[in-house]
Amino acid sequence: MPEHEQDGQEREFDLRWADSAEHKEPSARARMLAARWKDNPPGPVPFRPEPDHRGSGRRSRSSWVSTVVVLGCVAAVILLLGYINFRAPY
């Protein structure tokens, strides 16, 4: 059997062996967070935080403005192309 095929089979065996391990070591980030939270656990965090009502009106207004600007640009391009097509001699 060629050497590169043998290495592939050994690597596949090692992956199967590693996946079947009873105990899996946590990642470095998981260990770091566990150590940090041991003395100072994080507070509860809601799945979806409450929306910030202070600036929500402005945000919705700006989305309408941007929508109107985009639709206005599309309409202007359509009118310009129609005008160019109308003026073109046949």
C-alpha positions as CSV (number, residue, x, y, z in Angstrom):
1,M,0.0,0.0,0.0
2,P,1.4,3.5,-0.8
3,E,2.6,5.6,2.1
4,H,0.1,8.4,1.6
5,E,-2.8,6.0,1.8
6,Q,-1.4,4.4,4.9
7,D,-1.1,7.9,6.5
8,G,-4.7,8.6,5.6
9,Q,-5.9,5.4,7.2
10,E,-3.9,6.0,10.3
11,R,-5.3,9.5,10.5
12,E,-8.8,8.2,10.1
13,F,-8.2,5.6,12.8
14,D,-6.9,8.4,15.1
15,L,-10.0,10.5,14.5
16,R,-12.3,7.6,15.2
17,W,-10.3,6.9,18.4
18,A,-10.4,10.5,19.5
19,D,-14.1,10.8,18.8
20,S,-14.9,7.7,20.8
21,A,-13.1,9.0,23.9
22,E,-15.1,9.1,27.0
23,H,-13.7,12.3,28.3
24,K,-13.2,15.2,26.0
25,E,-11.1,18.2,27.2
26,P,-12.8,21.6,26.9
27,S,-11.3,24.2,24.6
28,A,-9.0,26.9,25.9
29,R,-11.8,29.4,25.7
30,A,-14.2,27.2,27.7
31,R,-11.5,26.7,30.3
32,M,-10.8,30.4,30.5
33,L,-14.5,31.3,30.9
34,A,-15.0,28.6,33.5
35,A,-12.0,30.0,35.5
36,R,-13.3,33.6,35.2
37,W,-16.9,32.6,36.1
38,K,-15.9,30.5,39.0
39,D,-15.5,33.6,41.3
40,N,-17.7,36.0,39.4
41,P,-20.5,34.3,37.5
42,P,-22.3,36.2,34.8
43,G,-25.8,37.5,35.4
44,P,-28.8,36.2,33.6
45,V,-29.1,37.4,30.0
46,P,-32.5,37.3,28.2
47,F,-32.7,35.4,24.9
48,R,-33.9,38.6,23.2
49,P,-33.2,41.8,25.0
50,E,-35.9,44.4,25.3
51,P,-35.8,46.9,22.5
52,D,-34.4,50.3,23.3
53,H,-37.4,52.7,23.0
54,R,-35.4,55.9,23.3
55,G,-34.2,55.9,19.7
56,S,-36.6,53.5,18.0
57,G,-38.6,56.2,16.4
58,R,-35.6,57.7,14.7
59,R,-34.4,54.3,13.6
60,S,-37.8,53.5,11.9
61,R,-37.9,57.0,10.3
62,S,-34.4,56.5,8.8
63,S,-35.4,53.1,7.4
64,W,-38.4,54.8,5.7
65,V,-36.3,57.6,4.3
66,S,-33.7,55.1,2.9
67,T,-36.5,53.1,1.4
68,V,-38.0,56.1,-0.3
69,V,-34.6,57.2,-1.6
70,V,-33.9,53.8,-3.1
71,L,-37.3,53.6,-4.7
72,G,-36.9,57.1,-6.0
73,C,-33.6,56.3,-7.6
74,V,-35.1,53.2,-9.2
75,A,-38.0,55.2,-10.6
76,A,-35.6,57.9,-11.9
77,V,-33.5,55.3,-13.7
78,I,-36.6,53.7,-15.3
79,L,-37.9,57.2,-16.4
80,L,-34.4,58.1,-17.8
81,L,-34.1,54.8,-19.7
82,G,-37.6,55.3,-21.1
83,Y,-36.9,58.9,-22.1
84,I,-33.7,57.8,-23.9
85,N,-35.5,54.9,-25.6
86,F,-38.3,57.3,-26.7
87,R,-35.9,59.9,-28.1
88,A,-33.7,57.4,-29.9
89,P,-34.3,57.4,-33.7
90,Y,-35.4,54.1,-35.2
